[in-house]
Amino acid sequence: GLEGIELDARDLIDPSKRGDVLAAALKRAEAALSSGRHAVVYTSRELLAGETAAESLSIGNVVSAALVGVVKNLSVPPRFVIAKGGITSSDVATEGLGIRRAWVLGQAARGVPVWRIGPEGKFPGSSYVVFPGNVGASDELAKLVQRLSR
């Protein structure tokens, strides 16, 4: 089964709420993984924009850092990790999973590479799926999660 864990971007950009939101998400993710389910941690879809381009970039960085933080602090190994979006996927790989080397195993779907995490990374030998933001139909990610969950 799947455990959906939404991180509300409005809460993430509020420093007074961020820590509690991330702690609760991590606790739910670890409980799901410990019970044999898959944790799906995602952010709310509302686009939050600042008054300037720099403020908007800062908001995006805070939201990405939150996702990275959940991955980085996981103590229960997942069967696989999927990250969606170019910058998010890069940050999850290098900062969240500590990947320095990986082997490309193939494609999980057209244009969606699967890596095997190298020995220095968190969860070595596990699969990491890099799902670009502009690839596939709107339901492609959901179908991929279903296939990998079997």
Accessible surface in RSA format (square Angstrom, percent):
REM  Atomic radii and reference values for relative SASA: ProtOr
REM  Chains: A
REM  Algorithm: Lee & Richards
REM  Probe-radius: 1.40
REM  Slices: 20
REM RES _ NUM      All-atoms   Total-Side   Main-Chain    Non-polar    All polar
REM                ABS   REL    ABS   REL    ABS   REL    ABS   REL    ABS   REL
RES GLY A   1    75.04  92.5   0.00   N/A  75.04  92.5  37.70 103.5  37.34  83.6
RES LEU A   2    91.52  51.0  62.24  44.5  29.29  73.6  62.24  43.7  29.29  78.8
RES GLU A   3    34.27  19.7  32.99  25.0   1.29   3.1   5.19  10.0  29.08  23.7
RES GLY A   4    40.15  49.5   0.00   N/A  40.15  49.5  18.73  51.4  21.42  48.0
RES ILE A   5     2.64   1.5   2.64   2.0   0.00   0.0   2.64   1.9   0.00   0.0
RES GLU A   6    90.47  51.9  66.90  50.6  23.57  56.1  18.41  35.6  72.06  58.8
RES LEU A   7     1.21   0.7   1.21   0.9   0.00   0.0   1.21   0.8   0.00   0.0
RES ASP A   8    59.30  41.5  57.71  57.4   1.59   3.8  12.54  29.5  46.76  46.6
RES ALA A   9     6.38   5.9   6.38   9.9   0.00   0.0   6.38   9.0   0.00   0.0
RES ARG A  10   131.40  55.2 125.17  63.8   6.23  14.8  47.65  65.1  83.75  50.8
RES ASP A  11    36.19  25.3  36.19  36.0   0.00   0.0   0.04   0.1  36.15  36.1
RES LEU A  12     0.00   0.0   0.00   0.0   0.00   0.0   0.00   0.0   0.00   0.0
RES ILE A  13    57.17  32.5  40.51  30.2  16.66  40.2  40.92  29.5  16.24  44.1
RES ASP A  14    44.48  31.2  40.76  40.6   3.72   8.8  15.31  36.0  29.17  29.1
RES PRO A  15   105.35  76.8  84.79  77.3  20.56  74.7  85.37  70.5  19.98 124.2
RES SER A  16    95.85  81.0  58.65  78.3  37.20  85.7  57.21 121.8  38.64  54.1
RES LYS A  17   101.54  49.5  99.24  60.9   2.29   5.5  54.09  48.7  47.45  50.5
RES ARG A  18    70.21  29.5  70.21  35.8   0.00   0.0  21.76  29.7  48.45  29.4
RES GLY A  19    49.68  61.3   0.00   N/A  49.68  61.3  40.43 111.0   9.25  20.7
RES ASP A  20   112.93  79.1 105.26 104.8   7.67  18.1  29.90  70.4  83.03  82.8
RES VAL A  21    32.60  21.4  26.97  24.4   5.63  13.6  31.24  27.1   1.36   3.7
RES LEU A  22    39.05  21.7  37.60  26.9   1.45   3.6  37.89  26.6   1.16   3.1
RES ALA A  23    61.69  56.7  50.02  77.2  11.66  26.5  56.54  79.6   5.15  13.6
RES ALA A  24    53.79  49.5  47.08  72.7   6.71  15.3  53.07  74.7   0.72   1.9
RES ALA A  25     3.22   3.0   1.27   2.0   1.96   4.4   2.73   3.8   0.50   1.3
RES LEU A  26    40.33  22.5  40.33  28.9   0.00   0.0  40.33  28.3   0.00   0.0
RES LYS A  27   158.87  77.5 150.77  92.5   8.10  19.3  99.45  89.5  59.41  63.3
RES ARG A  28   106.94  44.9 103.04  52.5   3.91   9.3  47.21  64.5  59.73  36.2
RES ALA A  29     0.94   0.9   0.94   1.5   0.00   0.0   0.94   1.3   0.00   0.0
RES GLU A  30    37.21  21.4  36.83  27.9   0.37   0.9   9.38  18.2  27.82  22.7
RES ALA A  31    57.25  52.6  43.98  67.9  13.27  30.2  52.62  74.1   4.62  12.3
RES ALA A  32     0.00   0.0   0.00   0.0   0.00   0.0   0.00   0.0   0.00   0.0
RES LEU A  33    22.54  12.6   8.55   6.1  13.99  35.2   8.76   6.1  13.79  37.1
RES SER A  34    81.37  68.8  44.01  58.7  37.36  86.1  35.95  76.5  45.42  63.6
RES SER A  35    73.10  61.8  36.68  49.0  36.42  83.9  48.40 103.1  24.70  34.6
RES GLY A  36    63.77  78.6   0.00   N/A  63.77  78.6  36.53 100.3  27.24  61.0
RES ARG A  37    86.39  36.3  83.01  42.3   3.38   8.0  35.41  48.4  50.98  30.9
RES HIS A  38    19.43  10.6  19.15  13.3   0.28   0.7  10.35  10.7   9.08  10.6
RES ALA A  39    29.76  27.4   4.63   7.1  25.13  57.2   4.63   6.5  25.13  66.6
RES VAL A  40    50.96  33.5  47.67  43.2   3.29   7.9  50.96  44.3   0.00   0.0
RES VAL A  41    40.25  26.5  16.78  15.2  23.48  56.6  16.78  14.6  23.48  63.7
RES TYR A  42    94.43  44.1  91.01  51.8   3.42   8.9  64.71  48.6  29.72  36.6
RES THR A  43    10.74   7.6   8.94   9.1   1.80   4.3   0.54   0.7  10.20  15.4
RES SER A  44    18.68  15.8  12.53  16.7   6.15  14.2  12.55  26.7   6.13   8.6
RES ARG A  45   200.79  84.3 172.10  87.7  28.68  68.3  94.44 129.1 106.34  64.4
RES GLU A  46    92.07  52.9  72.02  54.5  20.05  47.7  44.60  86.3  47.47  38.8
RES LEU A  47   161.36  89.9 134.86  96.5  26.49  66.6 138.25  97.1  23.10  62.2
RES LEU A  48    20.04  11.2   9.27   6.6  10.77  27.1  11.27   7.9   8.77  23.6
RES ALA A  49    76.27  70.1  44.79  69.1  31.49  71.6  45.19  63.6  31.08  82.3
RES GLY A  50    22.58  27.8   0.00   N/A  22.58  27.8   7.44  20.4  15.14  33.9
RES GLU A  51   168.80  96.9 131.31  99.3  37.50  89.3  51.46  99.5 117.34  95.8
RES THR A  52    75.04  53.4  65.04  65.9  10.00  23.8  72.17  96.9   2.87   4.3
RES ALA A  53    89.75  82.5  69.12 106.7  20.63  46.9  76.67 108.0  13.08  34.6
RES ALA A  54    74.81  68.8  61.57  95.0  13.24  30.1  67.07  94.5   7.74  20.5
RES GLU A  55    82.12  47.1  78.88  59.7   3.25   7.7  34.84  67.4  47.29  38.6
RES SER A  56    40.45  34.2  32.74  43.7   7.71  17.8  26.05  55.5  14.41  20.2
RES LEU A  57   116.41  64.8 109.95  78.7   6.47  16.3 116.04  81.5   0.37   1.0
RES SER A  58    59.15  50.0  55.53  74.1   3.61   8.3  26.44  56.3  32.71  45.8
RES ILE A  59    32.47  18.5  31.24  23.3   1.23   3.0  32.47  23.4   0.00   0.0
RES GLY A  60    37.98  46.8   0.00   N/A  37.98  46.8  33.15  91.0   4.83  10.8
RES ASN A  61    82.00  56.6  76.86  74.3   5.14  12.4  24.64  59.3  57.37  55.4
RES VAL A  62    40.54  26.7  36.23  32.8   4.31  10.4  39.39  34.2   1.15   3.1
RES VAL A  63    23.04  15.2  23.04  20.9   0.00   0.0  23.04  20.0   0.00   0.0
RES SER A  64    10.57   8.9   9.23  12.3   1.34   3.1  10.26  21.9   0.31   0.4
RES ALA A  65    60.13  55.3  49.04  75.7  11.10  25.2  52.91  74.5   7.23  19.1
RES ALA A  66     2.24   2.1   0.00   0.0   2.24   5.1   1.95   2.8   0.29   0.8
RES LEU A  67    28.70  16.0  28.07  20.1   0.63   1.6  28.08  19.7   0.62   1.7
RES VAL A  68     9.06   6.0   9.06   8.2   0.00   0.0   9.06   7.9   0.00   0.0
RES GLY A  69    18.08  22.3   0.00   N/A  18.08  22.3  17.95  49.3   0.13   0.3
RES VAL A  70     5.52   3.6   2.94   2.7   2.58   6.2   5.03   4.4   0.48   1.3
RES VAL A  71    20.87  13.7  20.87  18.9   0.00   0.0  20.87  18.1   0.00   0.0
RES LYS A  72   118.99  58.1 112.22  68.9   6.78  16.1  59.87  53.9  59.12  63.0
RES ASN A  73    88.25  60.9  73.38  70.9  14.87  35.8  10.29  24.8  77.96  75.4
RES LEU A  74    14.36   8.0  12.62   9.0   1.74   4.4  12.62   8.9   1.74   4.7
RES SER A  75    85.52  72.3  56.98  76.0  28.54  65.8  48.58 103.5  36.94  51.8
RES VAL A  76    34.72  22.8  33.78  30.6   0.94   2.3  34.72  30.2   0.00   0.0
RES PRO A  77    88.19  64.3  71.75  65.4  16.44  59.8  71.75  59.2  16.44 102.2
RES PRO A  78    15.10  11.0   9.42   8.6   5.68  20.7  10.42   8.6   4.68  29.1
RES ARG A  79   141.42  59.4 115.30  58.8  26.13  62.2  71.77  98.1  69.65  42.2
RES PHE A  80    27.67  13.8  18.34  11.4   9.33  24.3  18.34  11.1   9.33  26.7
RES VAL A  81    14.97   9.8  11.58  10.5   3.39   8.2  14.97  13.0   0.00   0.0
RES ILE A  82    40.26  22.9  11.72   8.7  28.54  68.8  11.72   8.4  28.54  77.4
RES ALA A  83     7.15   6.6   2.06   3.2   5.09  11.6   7.15  10.1   0.00   0.0
RES LYS A  84    85.25  41.6  69.64  42.7  15.61  37.2  63.93  57.5  21.32  22.7
RES GLY A  85    16.27  20.1   0.00   N/A  16.27  20.1  16.27  44.6   0.00   0.0
RES GLY A  86    52.97  65.3   0.00   N/A  52.97  65.3  37.75 103.6  15.22  34.1
RES ILE A  87   129.96  74.0 124.04  92.4   5.92  14.3 126.42  91.0   3.54   9.6
RES THR A  88    30.93  22.0  30.26  30.7   0.67   1.6   5.83   7.8  25.10  37.9
RES SER A  89     3.36   2.8   2.55   3.4   0.81   1.9   2.81   6.0   0.55   0.8
RES SER A  90    60.69  51.3  52.00  69.4   8.69  20.0  31.79  67.7  28.89  40.5
RES ASP A  91    33.10  23.2  33.10  32.9   0.00   0.0   0.55   1.3  32.55  32.5
RES VAL A  92     5.28   3.5   5.28   4.8   0.00   0.0   5.28   4.6   0.00   0.0
RES ALA A  93     2.54   2.3   2.54   3.9   0.00   0.0   2.54   3.6   0.00   0.0
RES THR A  94    59.04  42.0  56.68  57.5   2.37   5.6  49.15  66.0   9.90  15.0
RES GLU A  95    99.05  56.9  87.87  66.5  11.17  26.6  36.35  70.3  62.70  51.2
RES GLY A  96     2.74   3.4   0.00   N/A   2.74   3.4   0.00   0.0   2.74   6.1
RES LEU A  97     0.60   0.3   0.00   0.0   0.60   1.5   0.60   0.4   0.00   0.0
RES GLY A  98    23.74  29.3   0.00   N/A  23.74  29.3  20.41  56.0   3.33   7.5
RES ILE A  99    11.12   6.3   7.46   5.6   3.66   8.8   7.46   5.4   3.66   9.9
RES ARG A 100   164.56  69.1 130.13  66.3  34.43  82.0  63.48  86.8 101.07  61.3
RES ARG A 101   135.74  57.0 129.09  65.8   6.66  15.8  63.12  86.3  72.63  44.0
RES ALA A 102    37.32  34.3   7.07  10.9  30.25  68.8   7.07  10.0  30.25  80.1
RES TRP A 103   124.66  50.0 121.82  59.0   2.85   6.7  94.54  50.4  30.12  48.9
RES VAL A 104   106.68  70.2  76.73  69.5  29.96  72.2  76.73  66.7  29.96  81.2
RES LEU A 105    83.48  46.5  45.25  32.4  38.23  96.1  49.69  34.9  33.79  90.9
RES GLY A 106    32.21  39.7   0.00   N/A  32.21  39.7  31.54  86.6   0.67   1.5
RES GLN A 107   124.68  69.7  89.18  65.2  35.49  84.5  28.01  59.6  96.67  73.3
RES ALA A 108    21.91  20.1   1.22   1.9  20.70  47.1   9.93  14.0  11.98  31.7
RES ALA A 109    16.62  15.3   4.24   6.5  12.38  28.2  16.62  23.4   0.00   0.0
RES ARG A 110   219.47  92.1 203.43 103.7  16.05  38.2  81.57 111.5 137.91  83.6
RES GLY A 111    34.86  43.0   0.00   N/A  34.86  43.0  29.29  80.4   5.56  12.5
RES VAL A 112     0.03   0.0   0.00   0.0   0.03   0.1   0.00   0.0   0.03   0.1
RES PRO A 113    38.22  27.9  38.22  34.8   0.00   0.0  38.22  31.6   0.00   0.0
RES VAL A 114    20.59  13.5  20.59  18.6   0.00   0.0  20.59  17.9   0.00   0.0
RES TRP A 115    61.77  24.8  61.77  29.9   0.00   0.0  56.70  30.2   5.07   8.2
RES ARG A 116   110.27  46.3 110.27  56.2   0.00   0.0  21.76  29.7  88.51  53.6
RES ILE A 117     2.29   1.3   0.00   0.0   2.29   5.5   0.00   0.0   2.29   6.2
RES GLY A 118     0.16   0.2   0.00   N/A   0.16   0.2   0.16   0.4   0.00   0.0
RES PRO A 119    85.47  62.3  63.49  57.9  21.98  79.9  66.10  54.6  19.37 120.4
RES GLU A 120    78.21  44.9  41.51  31.4  36.70  87.4  51.65  99.9  26.57  21.7
RES GLY A 121     6.42   7.9   0.00   N/A   6.42   7.9   0.20   0.6   6.21  13.9
RES LYS A 122    61.09  29.8  48.28  29.6  12.82  30.5  33.13  29.8  27.96  29.8
RES PHE A 123    23.57  11.8  12.69   7.9  10.88  28.3  19.98  12.1   3.60  10.3
RES PRO A 124    81.15  59.1  58.67  53.5  22.48  81.7  59.00  48.7  22.15 137.7
RES GLY A 125    42.53  52.4   0.00   N/A  42.53  52.4  24.07  66.1  18.46  41.3
RES SER A 126    22.54  19.0  14.55  19.4   7.99  18.4   7.82  16.7  14.72  20.6
RES SER A 127    34.02  28.7  32.90  43.9   1.12   2.6   7.95  16.9  26.07  36.5
RES TYR A 128     0.12   0.1   0.12   0.1   0.00   0.0   0.12   0.1   0.00   0.0
RES VAL A 129     0.73   0.5   0.73   0.7   0.00   0.0   0.73   0.6   0.00   0.0
RES VAL A 130    23.58  15.5  23.58  21.3   0.00   0.0  23.58  20.5   0.00   0.0
RES PHE A 131     1.72   0.9   1.72   1.1   0.00   0.0   1.72   1.0   0.00   0.0
RES PRO A 132    33.32  24.3  32.32  29.5   0.99   3.6  33.32  27.5   0.00   0.0
RES GLY A 133    49.01  60.4   0.00   N/A  49.01  60.4  21.53  59.1  27.48  61.6
RES ASN A 134   139.31  96.1 101.30  97.9  38.00  91.5  46.94 113.0  92.37  89.3
RES VAL A 135    35.21  23.2  27.77  25.1   7.45  17.9  30.61  26.6   4.60  12.5
RES GLY A 136    53.72  66.2   0.00   N/A  53.72  66.2  18.37  50.4  35.34  79.2
RES ALA A 137    64.98  59.8  43.84  67.7  21.15  48.1  55.48  78.1   9.50  25.2
RES SER A 138   128.55 108.6  80.11 106.9  48.44 111.6  60.58 129.0  67.97  95.2
RES ASP A 139    64.03  44.9  59.92  59.6   4.11   9.7  34.64  81.5  29.39  29.3
RES GLU A 140    37.67  21.6  37.67  28.5   0.00   0.0   3.61   7.0  34.06  27.8
RES LEU A 141    51.42  28.6  50.40  36.1   1.02   2.6  50.40  35.4   1.02   2.7
RES ALA A 142    59.76  54.9  50.46  77.9   9.30  21.2  56.77  79.9   2.99   7.9
RES LYS A 143   100.36  49.0  99.18  60.9   1.18   2.8  52.25  47.0  48.11  51.2
RES LEU A 144     1.31   0.7   1.31   0.9   0.00   0.0   1.31   0.9   0.00   0.0
RES VAL A 145    18.35  12.1  18.35  16.6   0.00   0.0  18.35  15.9   0.00   0.0
RES GLN A 146   111.30  62.2 105.39  77.0   5.91  14.1  27.88  59.3  83.42  63.3
RES ARG A 147    96.04  40.3  82.70  42.2  13.34  31.8  49.49  67.6  46.56  28.2
RES LEU A 148    51.93  28.9  45.81  32.8   6.12  15.4  48.76  34.2   3.17   8.5
RES SER A 149    33.80  28.6  17.55  23.4  16.25  37.4  17.61  37.5  16.19  22.7
RES ARG A 150   206.02  86.5 152.63  77.8  53.39 127.1  97.74 133.6 108.28  65.6
END  Absolute sums over single chains surface
CHAIN  1 A     8465.9       6470.9       1995.1       4915.5       3550.5
END  Absolute sums over all chains
TOTAL          8465.9       6470.9       1995.1       4915.5       3550.5
